[in-house]
Amino acid sequence: MLCVKQIVNTPVSSNCFVVYDLNISNNCLIIDPGTEKCNELLFYLEKEQLIPVYILLTHEHFDHIWGVNYLRNCYSEVKVVCNRMCSEMIIDKKKNCSVYYNQVGFELLPADILIENIENILIWEEEKIKFYHTPGHTSGSISFIIGDNLFTGDTLIQGEKTVTKLPGGARLDLEKTLNLLGKFKGKNLIVRAGHKDSFELDLYNIADAL
């Protein structure tokens, strides 16, 4: 059975997710690790005896990627996955917005795997993960489906309008993205959002994001 563990990043309360199925293996996915030292995340991985094989990034903002450098040091074999635009921006402290948060900032190495190079599909264990370019919040934003879970980063957040005023954001792009995501209604998907709680897509009014 596919398990999804939500861990709230700090000091910015964005969401990190761990996805795994112990009936198959102890390999796991990490999505948007946004805490610099990742202590809570690492404790959970050790407790469950999980080994991360991929780090999936929904977009390039610092509060969703801050733990990547630390995790790469802890797990030398882990691979970072995102799209080309995101990969180009995580390497720059201005483009990932970290320097504006603490006036110091940080930079990452480029992604190990670009979704464009794998035709937007990643095979992990028994799952076929399909990636979708969903710009609007940022130009490098993606969403993806794992099992019955839709990971949207900051594109869909319960009770919030999607922010498009930050660098790379665009309302027109968001309108197209919401039209795309609206086509997934009726599939009984749980939205694993970048902030706040998860929610059922079928009960969510897509227009509320505008």
C-alpha positions in Angstrom: 0.0 0.0 0.0 1.3 3.4 -1.0 2.0 5.6 2.0 2.4 9.4 2.0 3.9 11.1 5.0 3.6 14.9 5.3 6.3 16.8 7.2 6.0 20.5 7.6 9.2 22.3 6.6 10.7 25.1 8.8 11.2 28.0 9.3 8.8 28.5 6.4 5.8 26.2 6.8 5.8 24.5 3.4 5.1 20.8 3.0 7.6 18.0 2.4 6.3 14.6 1.5 7.7 11.1 1.8 6.2 8.5 -0.5 6.9 4.8 -0.1 5.4 1.2 -0.1 7.1 -1.1 2.4 5.3 -4.1 0.8 7.6 -3.6 -2.2 10.9 -2.2 -0.9 12.3 0.4 1.5 13.0 2.8 -1.3 11.2 6.1 -1.1 10.6 9.4 -2.8 11.1 12.8 -1.1 9.1 15.7 -2.5 10.0 19.4 -1.7 12.4 19.1 1.2 12.4 22.7 2.4 14.2 22.5 5.8 17.9 23.1 5.7 19.1 20.4 8.0 16.0 18.1 7.6 16.2 16.7 11.1 12.6 15.6 11.4 12.7 14.2 7.9 15.9 12.2 8.6 14.4 10.9 11.9 11.4 9.6 10.0 13.5 8.0 7.3 15.6 6.3 10.0 12.6 5.2 12.0 10.9 3.6 9.0 14.2 2.4 7.5 13.6 4.2 4.3 16.2 5.0 1.6 15.5 8.0 -0.7 16.2 7.3 -4.3 14.6 10.4 -5.9 14.0 14.0 -4.7 11.1 15.5 -6.8 10.8 19.3 -6.9 7.5 20.9 -7.7 9.2 24.3 -8.3 12.3 26.3 -7.5 11.4 28.4 -4.5 13.8 28.2 -1.6 11.2 27.0 0.9 10.7 23.8 -1.1 14.4 23.0 -1.9 16.4 24.1 1.1 17.2 20.6 2.3 18.4 19.3 -1.0 22.1 19.9 -0.4 22.0 18.3 3.0 20.1 15.2 1.6 22.6 14.9 -1.2 25.4 14.8 1.4 23.6 12.2 3.4 22.5 10.0 0.5 25.1 10.0 -2.3 23.0 8.0 -4.6 19.8 10.1 -4.5 18.8 11.8 -7.7 17.0 15.2 -8.0 14.2 15.4 -10.5 12.5 18.5 -11.9 12.0 20.3 -15.2 14.6 22.3 -17.1 13.4 25.7 -16.0 13.4 24.7 -12.4 16.9 23.2 -12.7 18.2 26.4 -14.2 16.8 28.5 -11.3 17.8 26.4 -8.3 21.4 27.1 -9.1 21.0 30.8 -8.5 20.3 32.3 -5.1 18.3 35.2 -6.6 16.2 33.0 -8.9 15.4 30.6 -6.1 14.6 33.6 -3.9 16.7 32.4 -1.0 18.8 35.6 -0.9 15.7 37.7 -0.4 14.7 35.6 2.6 17.9 35.9 4.7 20.2 38.1 2.6 22.6 35.2 2.3 20.9 32.6 0.2 22.1 29.3 -1.1 22.5 27.5 -4.4 22.0 23.9 -5.5 23.7 21.9 -8.2 21.5 21.3 -11.3 19.0 18.5 -11.3 20.3 15.0 -12.0 17.2 14.1 -14.1 15.2 16.5 -16.3 11.6 15.4 -16.9 11.9 16.6 -20.5 14.7 14.0 -21.0 12.5 11.1 -19.8 9.4 12.2 -21.7 7.7 13.3 -18.5 7.4 9.8 -17.1 9.4 8.3 -14.3 9.1 4.6 -13.4 9.6 4.0 -9.7 8.8 0.6 -8.1 5.4 -0.3 -9.5 4.4 3.4 -10.1 4.4 5.2 -13.4 4.8 8.9 -12.4 3.5 11.3 -15.0 4.7 14.9 -14.9 2.9 18.0 -16.1 4.3 21.4 -16.7 2.0 23.7 -14.7 3.3 27.3 -14.8 1.6 30.2 -13.2 3.0 30.3 -9.7 6.5 30.1 -11.3 7.6 29.3 -14.8 9.3 26.1 -13.5 6.3 24.7 -11.7 5.3 21.1 -12.3 2.6 18.8 -10.9 2.6 15.0 -10.9 0.5 12.1 -10.0 1.6 9.1 -7.9 -1.1 6.6 -7.3 -4.2 8.6 -6.3 -2.1 11.6 -5.1 -1.7 14.8 -7.1 1.3 16.8 -6.0 0.9 20.5 -7.1 3.4 22.5 -5.1 2.1 26.0 -4.7 -0.2 25.8 -7.7 -3.2 24.6 -5.7 -3.6 25.4 -2.0 -6.8 24.9 0.0 -8.4 28.2 0.7 -5.8 30.3 -1.0 -5.4 32.1 -4.3 -2.4 31.1 -6.2 0.4 33.6 -6.0 1.5 34.8 -9.4 3.4 38.1 -8.4 6.7 36.5 -7.6 9.4 36.2 -10.3 8.3 33.8 -13.0 4.7 33.9 -12.1 2.0 34.8 -14.6 -1.8 34.9 -14.3 -2.3 33.9 -17.9 -0.1 30.8 -17.5 -2.1 30.0 -14.3 -5.4 30.1 -16.1 -4.1 27.5 -18.6 -2.7 25.4 -15.8 -6.0 25.4 -13.9 -7.8 24.3 -17.0 -5.4 21.4 -17.3 -5.7 20.4 -13.6 -9.5 20.7 -13.8 -9.5 17.8 -16.3 -8.3 15.5 -13.4 -11.6 16.0 -11.6 -13.6 12.7 -11.2 -10.5 10.6 -10.7 -10.7 10.6 -6.9 -7.3 12.3 -6.5 -6.0 13.8 -3.2 -4.2 17.1 -3.7 -0.9 17.1 -1.8 -0.4 20.9 -1.7 2.8 22.8 -1.1 1.3 24.5 2.0 -1.5 23.7 4.5 -3.6 20.5 4.5 -4.3 18.0 1.7 -7.7 17.9 0.1 -9.9 16.1 -2.4 -9.6 17.5 -5.9 -13.2 16.6 -6.7 -14.5 18.8 -3.9 -12.3 21.8 -4.8 -13.4 24.7 -6.9 -10.6 25.3 -9.3 -11.7 28.9 -10.0 -10.9 29.7 -6.3 -7.2 29.7 -7.2 -7.5 32.7 -9.4 
